[in-house]
Amino acid sequence: MSERDVTAKADAAREALAERESVLVAFSGGVDSSVVAALAHDALGDDAVACTAKSETLPEAELDDAKRVADEIGIQHIVVEFSELDNPDFVVNDDDRCYHCRTMRLGRMYEAARERGIETVCDGTNASDPGEGHRPGLRAVEELEVISPLLAHGITKDEVRAIADEYDLSVADKPSMACLSSRIPTGLEVTEARLSRVEQAENVLRTWGFEQFRVRDHNGLARIEVAPEELERALDPDFVRAARDHIKDVGFDHVTLDLHGYRTGSVSPAAEGDDDEDEFLVDDVFAQDYPMRK
């Protein structure tokens, strides 16, 4: 990845956006959508709008981040609301959960764009995304004819981060953060109560300064994952006590720490997590035969 190539790709994406009268960027505040928002703002100024869809699956901390990063960029930022829980196809939580979620979310973006006389909706799909396994959310992007400037100009995830560095965006190194429903195993219904307790449990880890983490909800059992380099900190007795007490207080029956550490999407078979979650199967934490010492 040469700096010249990355600059050329960013310039091409910016020029393509400049050819449009106005755009609305589906904006999560993650690095991908933030780079698209920055390029769009450069290209179109006040004719570019960043739009964040607030729902039960979006952690409040992520909404706060989105507002802050939009302010960094200088782009107009709007927040719209909808509920994935209104759709029984989403609630049932099968392999197409992310397709239903993305369809609803982007549909709400188009409504917001039409209200403002904007014809083009963009998202942050990058050139690395299609090669990352089963990604049903990408099907929704294609069906709704959403423009993906990063994908269209061959900008990979590493190159996205390089462009974010050039813009001096605070999210340049931000870990991927999929929606809260990705913490619930496929086949277990997505409910407001489960989403709420996952969000509150993850706030405990955020408060303790962890950077890459998930709290997986196995029907009342909380399985904490942190990045391998943060695992030693997670074994600190003070944190163990705080995690056990606070996470049980928000509605979990048991609290566990996964010694494998953080792995993208470790609750469901071959499903997409929202932005970057490739998922593999963990049927039931206890439904395994473990070797026993004779």
ZIPE-V419168 format. One record per residue. N is the residue number from 1. RES is the residue in one letter. SS is DSSP state (alpha for helix, beta for strand, coil for the rest). OMEGA is omega in whole degrees, 0 to 359 (999 if undefined). NEAR is the number of other ideal C-beta (glycine too) atoms within 12 Angstrom. Layout:
((N,RES,SS,OMEGA,NEAR) (N,RES,SS,OMEGA,NEAR))
This chain:
((1,M,coil,179,20) (2,S,coil,180,11) (3,E,alpha,180,14) (4,R,alpha,180,12) (5,D,alpha,180,19) (6,V,alpha,179,28) (7,T,alpha,180,20) (8,A,alpha,179,19) (9,K,alpha,179,33) (10,A,alpha,179,34) (11,D,alpha,181,22) (12,A,alpha,179,23) (13,A,alpha,180,39) (14,R,alpha,180,32) (15,E,alpha,178,20) (16,A,alpha,178,27) (17,L,alpha,181,36) (18,A,alpha,179,23) (19,E,coil,180,18) (20,R,coil,182,26) (21,E,coil,181,18) (22,S,coil,179,27) (23,V,beta,170,44) (24,L,beta,182,44) (25,V,beta,173,53) (26,A,beta,198,47) (27,F,coil,178,48) (28,S,coil,187,45) (29,G,coil,173,44) (30,G,coil,187,42) (31,V,alpha,183,40) (32,D,alpha,182,45) (33,S,alpha,178,49) (34,S,alpha,177,45) (35,V,alpha,177,52) (36,V,alpha,179,55) (37,A,alpha,180,50) (38,A,alpha,178,42) (39,L,alpha,181,43) (40,A,alpha,179,48) (41,H,alpha,176,35) (42,D,alpha,186,27) (43,A,alpha,192,31) (44,L,alpha,180,31) (45,G,alpha,184,18) (46,D,alpha,177,16) (47,D,alpha,174,26) (48,A,beta,181,39) (49,V,beta,173,36) (50,A,beta,185,47) (51,C,beta,177,43) (52,T,beta,179,39) (53,A,beta,180,41) (54,K,beta,177,29) (55,S,coil,182,34) (56,E,coil,183,33) (57,T,coil,180,43) (58,L,coil,178,36) (59,P,coil,180,35) (60,E,alpha,179,23) (61,A,alpha,179,22) (62,E,alpha,176,36) (63,L,alpha,177,28) (64,D,alpha,178,20) (65,D,alpha,181,30) (66,A,alpha,179,39) (67,K,alpha,181,25) (68,R,alpha,183,22) (69,V,alpha,176,38) (70,A,alpha,177,35) (71,D,alpha,175,20) (72,E,alpha,183,24) (73,I,alpha,183,34) (74,G,coil,183,19) (75,I,coil,175,39) (76,Q,beta,185,29) (77,H,beta,176,33) (78,I,beta,178,29) (79,V,beta,176,27) (80,V,beta,183,31) (81,E,beta,172,20) (82,F,coil,180,28) (83,S,coil,174,23) (84,E,alpha,183,38) (85,L,alpha,175,28) (86,D,alpha,184,19) (87,N,coil,181,27) (88,P,alpha,178,14) (89,D,alpha,175,22) (90,F,alpha,185,35) (91,V,alpha,183,27) (92,V,coil,170,21) (93,N,coil,175,36) (94,D,coil,184,26) (95,D,coil,181,25) (96,D,coil,180,25) (97,R,alpha,184,47) (98,C,alpha,175,45) (99,Y,alpha,180,30) (100,H,alpha,179,34) (101,C,alpha,183,45) (102,R,alpha,178,42) (103,T,alpha,179,30) (104,M,alpha,183,35) (105,R,alpha,181,43) (106,L,alpha,175,39) (107,G,alpha,177,27) (108,R,alpha,177,32) (109,M,alpha,179,40) (110,Y,alpha,176,31) (111,E,alpha,180,22) (112,A,alpha,179,31) (113,A,alpha,180,33) (114,R,alpha,179,18) (115,E,alpha,183,15) (116,R,coil,179,24) (117,G,coil,180,14) (118,I,coil,183,30) (119,E,coil,188,18) (120,T,beta,173,35) (121,V,beta,180,40) (122,C,beta,173,47) (123,D,coil,186,44) (124,G,coil,177,48) (125,T,coil,181,44) (126,N,coil,187,41) (127,A,coil,177,27) (128,S,coil,188,29) (129,D,alpha,184,33) (130,P,alpha,181,22) (131,G,alpha,186,16) (132,E,coil,174,26) (133,G,coil,184,25) (134,H,coil,183,28) (135,R,coil,184,34) (136,P,alpha,178,32) (137,G,alpha,179,45) (138,L,alpha,177,32) (139,R,alpha,178,23) (140,A,alpha,178,33) (141,V,alpha,180,36) (142,E,alpha,183,22) (143,E,alpha,182,17) (144,L,coil,177,29) (145,E,coil,174,15) (146,V,coil,178,36) (147,I,beta,179,35) (148,S,coil,185,39) (149,P,alpha,181,45) (150,L,alpha,179,49) (151,L,alpha,183,32) (152,A,alpha,183,23) (153,H,coil,172,31) (154,G,coil,183,23) (155,I,coil,183,39) (156,T,coil,181,26) (157,K,alpha,179,32) (158,D,alpha,179,23) (159,E,alpha,175,33) (160,V,alpha,180,46) (161,R,alpha,178,29) (162,A,alpha,178,28) (163,I,alpha,177,42) (164,A,alpha,176,37) (165,D,alpha,180,24) (166,E,alpha,178,22) (167,Y,coil,181,29) (168,D,coil,179,15) (169,L,coil,182,35) (170,S,coil,182,22) (171,V,coil,184,35) (172,A,coil,181,26) (173,D,coil,183,19) (174,K,coil,177,30) (175,P,coil,177,29) (176,S,coil,181,38) (177,M,coil,179,37) (178,A,coil,183,40) (179,C,coil,187,42) (180,L,alpha,182,41) (181,S,alpha,179,49) (182,S,alpha,178,42) (183,R,alpha,185,47) (184,I,beta,184,47) (185,P,coil,175,36) (186,T,coil,180,35) (187,G,coil,176,22) (188,L,coil,187,28) (189,E,coil,173,23) (190,V,coil,179,40) (191,T,coil,178,25) (192,E,alpha,181,22) (193,A,alpha,180,21) (194,R,alpha,179,36) (195,L,alpha,182,36) (196,S,alpha,182,26) (197,R,alpha,175,33) (198,V,alpha,180,42) (199,E,alpha,180,35) (200,Q,alpha,178,30) (201,A,alpha,180,42) (202,E,alpha,175,40) (203,N,alpha,176,27) (204,V,alpha,180,34) (205,L,alpha,178,35) (206,R,alpha,180,27) (207,T,alpha,179,17) (208,W,coil,173,25) (209,G,coil,177,15) (210,F,coil,185,32) (211,E,coil,181,21) (212,Q,coil,186,28) (213,F,beta,170,40) (214,R,beta,166,42) (215,V,beta,181,44) (216,R,beta,184,47) (217,D,beta,178,44) (218,H,beta,177,32) (219,N,coil,177,26) (220,G,coil,173,25) (221,L,beta,179,32) (222,A,beta,177,38) (223,R,beta,183,37) (224,I,beta,172,44) (225,E,beta,172,35) (226,V,beta,180,36) (227,A,coil,182,24) (228,P,alpha,181,17) (229,E,alpha,178,15) (230,E,alpha,186,24) (231,L,alpha,180,22) (232,E,alpha,178,15) (233,R,alpha,180,25) (234,A,alpha,178,35) (235,L,coil,177,17) (236,D,coil,184,18) (237,P,alpha,179,11) (238,D,alpha,178,13) (239,F,alpha,180,28) (240,V,alpha,180,20) (241,R,alpha,181,16) (242,A,alpha,181,23) (243,A,alpha,181,38) (244,R,alpha,185,24) (245,D,alpha,185,16) (246,H,alpha,183,27) (247,I,alpha,174,37) (248,K,alpha,180,22) (249,D,alpha,183,18) (250,V,coil,172,27) (251,G,coil,177,26) (252,F,coil,179,33) (253,D,coil,181,17) (254,H,beta,180,20) (255,V,beta,181,33) (256,T,beta,175,28) (257,L,beta,180,33) (258,D,coil,184,27) (259,L,coil,172,16) (260,H,coil,183,21) (261,G,coil,184,25) (262,Y,coil,172,32) (263,R,coil,183,25) (264,T,coil,172,31) (265,G,coil,187,38) (266,S,coil,177,32) (267,V,coil,190,43) (268,S,coil,183,38) (269,P,coil,169,22) (270,A,coil,178,22) (271,A,coil,181,37) (272,E,beta,178,40) (273,G,coil,166,40) (274,D,coil,177,45) (275,D,coil,193,43) (276,D,coil,188,34) (277,E,coil,167,39) (278,D,beta,190,31) (279,E,coil,174,36) (280,F,coil,196,21) (281,L,coil,162,21) (282,V,coil,188,30) (283,D,coil,183,17) (284,D,coil,186,16) (285,V,coil,185,23) (286,F,coil,184,14) (287,A,coil,179,12) (288,Q,coil,174,10) (289,D,coil,180,6) (290,Y,coil,178,8) (291,P,coil,181,6) (292,M,coil,177,5) (293,R,coil,179,4) (294,K,coil,999,3))
